[in-house]
Amino acid sequence: MEELFFPLEPGAVICDATLGGGGHTARFLERSGTCRVVGIDVDSQMLERARKRLGADPRVEFVCGWFDEVLEERRGFDRILIDLGISMIHMKSPDRGFSLREEGPLDMRLNATGQDFSAKEFILQSSEQELADVIFRYGEERYSRRIAAAIVEARHGGIGTTADLAEVVRRAVPPAYRRGRVHPATKTFQALRILVNDELQRLERVIPRAAEALNPRGRLGIITFHSLEDRIVKHRFRDLARDTSQDASRQEYRQRDSSGSLNLPMVTKEERFRVITKKPIAPSEEERAANPASRSAKLRVLEREFPGENQGSES
């Protein structure tokens, strides 16, 4: 990220759209004494943690909300960073229900007070087909049907905790699958978390909104952690970077989301972007050693061109 986001111009305005514990923002503040940072997080508890870490630094504005909704309204950023990784604070907090290794309630909501349903509610209320579809679509789990059937059978006796669900999944899959390096319930937990927090749809919505929120020569960086996220970022960046200058009418068009729906923000064809990262940037060996959770991270960066520039785009 260093070479793609730094150096910063004096007075640069940065959006840390997934503030979390404030690690990225602390780095921005350290590298630039004159920058300003807008830190966004939907979890009020995480915002409070970041406040304590960053202190009363007047360069930081804390905003509680979903990044796709905040960036629909805000403009004028020189850098926007979206880190899609789940915070280790969340993973190690049993009461949040994200981790299959920490027993707690089956919640998984990033905003525990303002979301429609928890993972437990979905599990208890959905049909076997709905469960199988979600686990397959968002977890890319090959044993989704077996797992869904096992959940439906087990919920009559009660599935109330993360440990309950992890054990149901473990028993549902073949013995060889249980002995793998990764816990057999990992993909099921991922699928439920994505569904509960509307993660992929929010990602679809935020990309064009964040691109529009950039100043000329501003950069948008998105860090993904699995193929579903990375595929969306790759394709949306490529769509934004396509050369549309031959369209003299400069009429507005809508981008289609992954379902084909025309429900994303309007983008004008006179706006120009280019993909900075021809291939996604992976963490170095040093970064992996210091933070094993980063091993699957991929960074892609999009730049908004200065009006009048006519540079070729990469895909």
Secondary structure by P-SEA (a helix, b strand, c coil): ccccccccccbbbbbccccccaaaaaaaaaacccbbbbcccccaaaaaaaaaaacccccbbbbbccaaaaaaccccccbbbbbcccccccccccccccccccccccccccccccccccaaaaaacccaaaaaaaaaacccccaaaaaaaaaaaacccccccaaaaaaaaaaaccccccccccccaaaaaaaaaaaaaaaaaaaaaaaaaaaaaccccbbbbbbbccaaaaaaaaaaaaaaacccccccccbbbbbbccccccccccccccbbbbbccccbbbbcaaaaaaccccccbbbbbbbbbcccccccccc
